[in-house]
Amino acid sequence: MSSIKNIIFDLGNVIIDIDIKKTEAAFRKLNKNTAEFEAAYKRNQKDQIFERFEVGAITEAEFIKIMQAGSSLQINDQQIIDAWNALLLTIPTKRFQLLEQLSQQYNIFLLSNTNETHLRWVYNYLKEAHQIHDFDQRFFTKAYYSHLIQHRKPHTETYQYVLNDAGILGSETLFIDDLKENIEGAKQAGIHTILHNPKDDITSVVNTFLQTYDS
């Protein structure tokens, strides 16, 4: 059995707390009624708007116009951005401590399905709330964001892209994510996985796995 040398973290609901319902509620308020919101949401899902935004296939400006077109109300750009970012919450300090602790023994990576709007919010939050100006460089060997690498989870080729780019082996790598479909994609690439329940303490989850695996 190969030893774990690398750990890949998801961002949302693993490092940063998120609540997707907050964004859904915010967008409902920007639509005239529930039926209008539901119709726009289904149309955007069918057209894969969210996925396209996450792989950089459409720009923030294009995304905003699409979201504005889904409402009969006059909605400005900032209202769309604020609603879209509503799901992003906080990062407890102990998670930075976990990353620093693990980086003393493992190569630490980040792989996140995200977009330019959310990533800008995260960077600003880190500066304002934690005085962290170098998140990617300080805590990770390398950070992989879907809209920058044009690949997203759960596609197996996304994990293979990370393995190839980082020059690491799946058999020596642990991936942590809160979504089952993303875990399944990583398994197909031969990566060890943890399906994380956001209600659990990530520090305990990771340390318990590593202690058990290495024993």
GICORVEN-V400130 format. One record per backbone hydrogen bond with DSSP energy under -1.0 kcal/mol. CO is the residue of the C=O (numbers start at 1). NH is the residue of the N-H. E is the energy in kcal/mol with one decimal. If there is no record, write none. Layout:
BEGIN
co=<CO	CO>
nh=<NH	NH>
e=<E	E>
END
This chain:
BEGIN
co=<5	6	7	8	9	11	11	11	16	17	19	20	21	22	23	24	25	28	33	34	35	36	37	38	39	40	41	42	43	44	45	48	49	50	51	52	53	59	60	61	62	63	64	65	68	76	77	78	79	80	81	85	87	90	92	93	94	95	96	97	98	99	101	102	102	107	108	109	110	112	115	116	117	118	119	120	121	122	123	124	125	126	126	134	135	136	142	144	145	145	146	152	155	156	157	158	159	160	161	162	163	163	169	170	172	172	173	174	175	176	177	179	180	181	182	183	184	186	187	192	194	197	201	202	203	204	205	206	207	208	209	210>
nh=<107	174	109	176	111	14	15	16	13	89	22	24	25	26	27	28	29	31	37	38	39	40	41	42	43	44	45	46	47	49	48	52	53	54	55	57	56	63	64	65	66	67	68	69	71	80	81	82	83	84	85	88	19	17	95	97	98	99	100	101	102	103	104	105	106	7	141	9	144	146	119	120	121	122	123	124	125	126	127	128	129	130	132	138	139	140	110	112	148	149	150	155	158	160	161	162	163	164	165	166	167	168	172	173	5	6	192	8	194	10	196	183	184	185	186	187	188	191	190	175	177	200	205	206	207	208	209	210	211	212	213	214>
e=<-2.7	-2.6	-3.0	-2.5	-2.8	-1.5	-2.4	-2.5	-3.6	-2.3	-1.6	-2.0	-2.6	-1.9	-2.4	-1.9	-1.5	-1.3	-1.9	-2.8	-2.3	-2.2	-2.7	-2.4	-2.0	-2.3	-2.2	-2.5	-2.0	-2.7	-1.3	-2.5	-2.1	-1.8	-1.1	-2.6	-1.1	-2.5	-2.7	-1.9	-2.0	-2.4	-2.5	-2.1	-1.6	-1.5	-2.3	-2.9	-2.1	-2.6	-2.1	-1.8	-2.1	-2.9	-1.9	-1.6	-1.7	-2.0	-2.3	-2.4	-2.8	-2.0	-1.1	-1.9	-2.8	-2.8	-3.8	-2.8	-3.4	-2.8	-2.5	-1.8	-1.8	-2.4	-2.5	-2.3	-2.9	-2.7	-1.8	-2.5	-3.3	-1.4	-2.3	-3.2	-2.0	-1.3	-1.6	-2.5	-1.8	-2.0	-1.5	-1.1	-1.8	-2.1	-2.0	-1.8	-2.6	-2.6	-2.8	-2.7	-1.2	-2.1	-1.1	-1.6	-3.0	-2.1	-2.2	-3.6	-2.1	-1.6	-3.1	-1.7	-2.4	-1.6	-1.7	-2.2	-1.7	-2.0	-2.1	-2.6	-2.0	-2.8	-2.3	-2.6	-2.3	-2.4	-2.0	-2.5	-2.3	-2.3	-3.0	-2.2>
END
